[in-house]
């Protein structure tokens, strides 16, 4: 991003496949629903293309498994693609490794939590040029919660370097950490539960190509 005061552009809807699923699926995967701090709720190394994530390929972009990772490509300007596994959680701590394959550093990528539908969810994102933000889409309207505009952090590895991203959504508390450093936190009570997700966005220049791997969802 070219300057510290750049605001995140409004999401353009491109790929929106929401897979409804209840807590019962988590119980089927793990037995009793985990409740202790640090307990594993869900994990995915993306080596199994049948693990439930969206698989979409269009001219404008893709969300799909590839080479035992998950890949999201955005080939349109000022647009976002995201994907969900079709689960439902309340409080979560989400971790994932991610990095740029190709395309402009002026981008955004990260995690979703409490995803209700295409117009209601939280997003916690960074960019390949070192910026970050926590925000929400509510009734289709996007707003950044913290900071009010995307700010720069030296904790974010830039260019094609990989980053370890952690998002916590617990009660009203939302936080974003990168490479072991907490860079943003805020409070919001708009959404209490929902799916998780991965998101990638472009700004003026399309061709953003991001990989994700080693996803873990735990009790915060």
Residue pairs with C-beta under 8 A, 6 or more apart in sequence:
1 106
1 127
1 129
1 131
1 150
1 152
1 203
2 106
4 149
4 151
4 152
5 149
6 131
6 149
6 150
7 144
7 149
7 150
8 108
8 125
8 133
8 135
8 142
8 144
8 149
8 150
8 201
9 78
9 201
9 203
10 78
10 142
11 79
11 80
11 137
11 142
11 201
12 76
12 78
12 79
12 80
13 118
14 58
14 60
14 61
14 74
14 76
14 79
14 80
14 81
15 54
15 56
15 58
15 61
15 63
15 81
15 82
15 83
16 82
16 118
17 54
17 56
17 83
17 84
18 84
18 86
18 115
18 117
18 118
18 195
19 52
19 54
19 84
19 85
19 86
19 195
20 86
21 85
21 86
21 87
21 88
21 195
22 88
23 33
23 88
23 89
25 86
25 87
25 88
26 33
26 41
26 42
26 87
26 88
26 89
27 33
29 42
30 40
30 41
34 40
34 41
34 219
35 219
36 219
37 219
37 220
38 218
38 219
39 218
39 219
40 216
40 217
40 218
41 89
41 92
41 217
41 218
41 219
42 85
42 87
42 196
42 215
42 216
42 217
43 215
43 216
43 217
44 51
44 53
44 70
44 85
44 215
45 68
45 213
45 214
45 215
46 53
46 65
46 68
46 69
46 70
46 212
46 213
46 215
47 68
49 55
49 65
51 85
52 85
52 86
52 87
53 63
53 65
53 70
53 83
53 84
53 85
53 198
54 63
54 64
54 83
54 84
55 63
55 64
55 65
56 62
56 63
56 64
56 83
57 64
59 75
60 74
60 75
60 76
60 79
61 72
61 73
61 74
61 75
61 76
61 79
61 81
62 71
62 72
62 73
62 81
63 70
63 71
63 72
63 81
63 82
63 83
63 198
64 70
64 71
65 71
66 211
68 213
69 211
69 212
69 213
70 83
70 198
70 211
70 212
70 213
70 215
71 101
71 209
71 210
71 211
71 212
72 81
72 82
72 83
72 109
72 198
72 199
72 200
72 209
72 210
72 212
73 81
73 200
73 207
73 208
73 209
73 210
74 80
74 81
74 107
74 200
74 201
74 202
74 206
74 207
74 208
75 206
75 207
76 202
76 206
77 202
77 203
77 204
77 205
77 206
78 202
78 203
78 204
79 201
79 202
79 206
80 108
80 199
80 200
80 201
80 202
81 199
81 200
81 201
82 112
82 197
82 198
82 199
82 200
83 197
83 198
84 112
84 115
84 195
84 196
84 197
85 195
85 196
85 197
86 195
87 195
87 196
88 193
88 194
88 195
89 113
89 114
89 193
89 194
89 195
89 196
89 217
90 192
90 193
91 169
91 170
91 171
91 219
91 220
92 113
92 167
92 168
92 169
92 170
92 196
92 217
92 218
92 219
92 220
93 166
93 167
93 168
93 170
93 217
93 218
93 219
93 220
94 111
94 113
94 166
94 167
94 168
94 169
94 196
94 215
94 216
94 217
94 218
95 164
95 165
95 166
95 214
95 215
95 216
95 217
95 218
96 111
96 164
96 165
96 198
96 212
96 213
96 214
96 215
96 216
97 162
97 163
97 164
97 165
97 212
97 213
97 214
98 109
98 110
98 162
98 163
98 165
98 198
98 210
98 211
98 212
98 213
99 160
99 161
99 162
99 163
99 210
99 211
100 107
100 109
100 128
100 159
100 160
100 208
100 209
100 210
101 160
101 209
101 210
101 211
102 160
102 207
102 209
103 202
103 205
103 206
103 207
103 208
103 209
104 128
104 202
104 203
104 205
104 207
104 208
105 127
105 128
105 129
105 158
105 159
106 127
106 128
106 129
106 203
106 204
106 205
107 127
107 128
107 129
107 200
107 201
107 202
107 203
107 208
107 210
108 125
108 126
108 127
108 131
108 133
108 150
108 199
108 200
108 201
108 203
109 125
109 126
109 127
109 128
109 198
109 199
109 200
109 201
109 208
109 210
110 123
110 124
110 125
110 126
110 165
110 167
110 176
110 198
110 199
111 123
111 124
111 125
111 165
111 167
111 196
111 197
111 198
111 199
112 121
112 122
112 123
112 124
112 195
112 196
112 197
112 198
112 199
113 121
113 122
113 124
113 167
113 169
113 174
113 194
113 196
113 197
114 121
114 122
114 169
114 191
114 192
114 193
114 194
114 195
115 121
115 122
115 194
115 195
115 196
115 197
116 191
116 194
116 195
119 137
119 138
119 139
119 140
120 136
120 137
120 138
120 139
120 190
120 191
120 194
121 136
121 137
121 191
121 194
121 195
121 197
122 134
122 135
122 136
122 169
122 174
122 188
122 190
122 191
123 134
123 135
123 136
123 137
123 199
124 133
124 134
124 165
124 167
124 174
124 176
124 184
125 132
125 133
125 134
125 135
125 176
125 199
125 201
126 132
126 153
126 156
126 163
126 165
126 176
126 178
127 150
127 156
128 158
128 159
128 160
129 158
130 152
130 153
130 154
130 156
130 158
131 150
131 151
131 152
131 153
131 156
132 150
132 151
132 152
132 153
132 156
132 176
132 178
132 183
132 184
133 144
133 146
133 147
133 149
133 150
133 151
133 184
134 144
134 145
134 146
134 174
134 175
134 176
134 184
134 185
134 186
135 142
135 143
135 144
135 145
136 142
136 143
136 145
136 188
136 190
136 191
138 190
138 191
144 150
145 174
145 186
145 188
146 174
146 184
146 185
146 186
147 184
153 178
153 181
153 183
155 178
155 179
155 181
155 183
156 163
156 178
156 179
156 183
157 163
157 179
163 178
163 179
164 178
164 179
164 180
165 176
165 177
165 178
166 176
166 177
166 178
167 174
167 175
167 176
167 177
168 174
168 175
168 177
168 220
169 220
170 220
172 187
172 188
172 189
173 185
173 187
174 185
174 186
174 187
174 188
175 182
175 184
175 185
175 186
176 182
176 183
176 184
176 185
177 183
196 217
198 212
198 215
200 208
200 210
201 208
202 208
